[in-house]
Structure formats: structure tokens, C-alpha cells
Amino acid sequence: MSDEPTPSTDFVIADRRGQDRRGRPDRRKREIPVALERRAGSTDRRQERRRQVDPTTCEKEYSDDEIIFMKSMDQYKRANRRPFPTWSEVLEVLHALGYRKTEAPTILPGLQPKPAAGAPK
């Protein structure tokens, strides 16, 4: 047996200094045939993507509150360079618009209420 103390198992040391993957040839430069070429098409997907919120592009009739919220979120995302804001950031935008919780919670839209215990189904 050794007199050296055994190392703690609370953490792991990952030494990756000897495994440099940059020395390998770039796999993207190889011409590998694919079964279905998805990039070739009549329209470019990037042109179809819309960067700005434009309520006229959808068939849904948006309410004034929805339009204000969409434009506020778009403004926040552009100003903070956050294409995918967290839910906390969405809540910050809602608070900035003046929304506050004033009533008791209700059942979320689309969810079925749970039957009371002992009630017939």
C-alpha cells in the first residue's frame, strides 16, 4: 500500500492537451454524395425567413395588444442582440409594457381541468 492520500472523487480532471483534433483534414471540404440534396430548390430558405414582425404576413387578425407585444419583443431582441430571449427576459419586456399579475391564476388555455376527487368522470 502507498502512503499517498487518495484523491477526492468529488471532481474529475479532464486533460485534453494531447488530443488536438485540428491536425485532421477538414471533413467539410470532402465531396461526399448525399441521398437527397435539401439545399437545392426553387426558393432559397433564407429569403423565406422573415426578420421583422409583420402582422400582415399571417392570416390571423392580431389584437392591438399582440402587435404591441410582438414589436416590443422584436425591439428588445435587436437592441440586446438576443435572437432567442429567455423566459425571464420575456417577463422583463412584459413588465416594461406595464403588465402586472392582479388576479388569481386560472387554468391555462388548452389544458383540461382535473376532475375533483370522487367526482364521476
C-alpha positions as CSV (number, residue, x, y, z in Angstrom):
1,M,0.0,0.0,0.0
2,S,1.1,3.5,-0.7
3,D,1.3,6.3,1.9
4,E,-0.1,8.9,-0.6
5,P,-3.6,10.1,0.1
6,T,-6.2,9.0,-2.3
7,P,-7.6,11.9,-4.5
8,S,-11.1,13.1,-3.8
9,T,-13.8,11.7,-6.1
10,D,-15.9,14.9,-6.0
11,F,-14.4,16.2,-9.3
12,V,-12.8,14.9,-12.4
13,I,-9.8,16.3,-14.2
14,A,-10.1,16.2,-17.9
15,D,-6.7,16.7,-19.6
16,R,-7.2,17.1,-23.3
17,R,-3.9,18.6,-24.2
18,G,-2.8,15.6,-26.1
19,Q,-5.9,15.2,-28.3
20,D,-5.7,18.1,-30.8
21,R,-8.3,17.5,-33.5
22,R,-7.2,20.4,-35.6
23,G,-4.5,18.4,-37.2
24,R,-7.0,16.3,-39.1
25,P,-8.2,17.2,-42.6
26,D,-11.4,19.3,-42.7
27,R,-14.3,17.0,-43.3
28,R,-16.4,19.8,-44.8
29,K,-14.0,20.1,-47.8
30,R,-14.6,16.5,-48.9
31,E,-17.2,15.8,-51.6
32,I,-19.5,13.2,-50.1
33,P,-22.6,12.3,-52.1
34,V,-25.9,12.6,-50.2
35,A,-29.2,10.7,-50.9
36,L,-31.3,13.8,-51.1
37,E,-29.9,17.3,-51.7
38,R,-32.0,19.5,-49.5
39,R,-30.2,22.8,-50.3
40,A,-31.1,22.8,-53.9
41,G,-34.6,24.1,-54.5
42,S,-36.7,26.6,-56.3
43,T,-36.6,29.1,-53.4
44,D,-33.9,29.9,-51.0
45,R,-34.9,29.2,-47.4
46,R,-33.1,32.3,-46.2
47,Q,-35.2,34.5,-48.4
48,E,-38.4,32.9,-46.9
49,R,-37.3,33.7,-43.4
50,R,-38.8,37.0,-42.1
51,R,-36.7,39.1,-39.7
52,Q,-39.2,41.7,-38.8
53,V,-42.6,41.2,-37.2
54,D,-45.1,41.8,-39.9
55,P,-48.7,41.0,-38.9
56,T,-49.9,41.4,-42.5
57,T,-48.0,38.2,-43.5
58,C,-50.2,36.0,-41.4
59,E,-53.9,35.2,-41.9
60,K,-54.6,35.7,-38.1
61,E,-56.1,39.0,-37.1
62,Y,-53.8,40.2,-34.3
63,S,-55.2,42.4,-31.5
64,D,-53.6,45.7,-30.6
65,D,-52.0,44.1,-27.5
66,E,-50.5,41.3,-29.6
67,I,-49.0,43.7,-32.1
68,I,-47.5,45.9,-29.3
69,F,-46.1,42.8,-27.6
70,M,-44.5,41.5,-30.9
71,K,-43.0,44.8,-31.7
72,S,-41.6,45.2,-28.2
73,M,-40.1,41.8,-28.2
74,D,-38.5,42.5,-31.7
75,Q,-37.1,45.8,-30.4
76,Y,-35.7,44.0,-27.3
77,K,-34.1,41.3,-29.3
78,R,-32.5,43.7,-31.7
79,A,-31.3,46.1,-29.0
80,N,-29.8,43.3,-26.9
81,R,-28.7,41.1,-29.8
82,R,-30.7,38.2,-28.3
83,P,-32.4,36.2,-31.1
84,F,-33.8,33.8,-28.5
85,P,-34.5,35.6,-25.3
86,T,-35.0,33.6,-22.1
87,W,-38.4,33.5,-20.3
88,S,-37.0,35.9,-17.7
89,E,-36.3,38.4,-20.5
90,V,-39.7,37.9,-21.9
91,L,-41.2,38.7,-18.5
92,E,-38.9,41.8,-18.3
93,V,-40.5,43.0,-21.6
94,L,-44.0,42.4,-20.3
95,H,-43.2,44.3,-17.0
96,A,-41.8,47.1,-19.1
97,L,-45.1,47.2,-21.0
98,G,-46.9,47.6,-17.7
99,Y,-48.3,44.1,-17.3
100,R,-48.7,43.0,-13.7
101,K,-50.3,40.0,-12.0
102,T,-53.5,41.3,-10.4
103,E,-55.8,38.3,-10.3
104,A,-55.7,34.7,-9.1
105,P,-54.3,32.2,-11.6
106,T,-56.8,30.4,-13.9
107,I,-56.5,27.2,-16.0
108,L,-54.0,27.7,-18.9
109,P,-55.6,27.7,-22.4
110,G,-55.7,24.3,-23.9
111,L,-55.4,22.4,-20.7
112,Q,-58.3,20.3,-19.4
113,P,-59.4,20.9,-15.8
114,K,-58.7,18.0,-13.5
115,P,-61.9,16.3,-12.1
116,A,-62.4,16.7,-8.3
117,A,-61.6,13.7,-6.1
118,G,-64.6,11.4,-6.0
119,A,-66.4,13.1,-8.9
120,P,-67.7,10.9,-11.8
121,K,-65.6,11.0,-14.9
